[in-house]
Amino acid sequence: MTSPHSELVELGWSDWFEQRAECGPANRIARVAAVDRDLLLLVDEAGPFRAKLAGRYLHRHQLSHELPCVGDWVCVEKPPGDEIGVIHALLERRTVLRRKSAGVVIDVQMIAANLDSVFIVQSCHFDFNLRRLERYLVMVMDGGAEPYILLTKTDLVDAAVLAAQVAEIGSAGITAPILRLSSLT
């Protein structure tokens, strides 16, 4: 049996989402590609389109982490001919990338959702910071995605400096795969 949403596979749809998808009969499923205040850019099998959150949804979901972010799957109503769709529901998230909000209020800021992998970019030249790398790794692993470390500007440091930085990462107990990137090669 083929999934009624098999055309969404290229956008990241999987059996995991299929098992949890509960949209009304007038709704279709789309993925959030961008968020610009109260207007979202969605993508489905027909291509990109804009949508806004239904007033009822906004009334019931007031916390920032309850609102759709990039990577989320949503139930949206978009009658033919309408330029703007209306989002009625947010599907369950498989993974999240979030951080603590700035300020005194303890809340989280959603960065993205439903990611398989996250690349943490760390410069080897002037800006290498093991503690920051550890914070980012915690954030990625806490959300359930697979972390990768991308060390950049390797051409600007001696081989011994690069080896010491990789050793420092290893001695901190970090086991995420490390990729090296040189602008020259």
Secondary structure, DSSP 8 states (H G I E B T S, - for coil): ---TTGGGGGGT--HHHHTT----TT-EEEEEEEEETTEEEEEETTEEEEEEE-HHHHHH--SGGGS--TT-EEEEE--TT-SEEEEEEE---S-EEEEE-SSSS--EEEEEES-SEEEEEEESSS---HHHHHHHHHHHHHHT-EEEEEEE-GGGS-HHHHHHHHHHHHHTT--S-EEE--S--
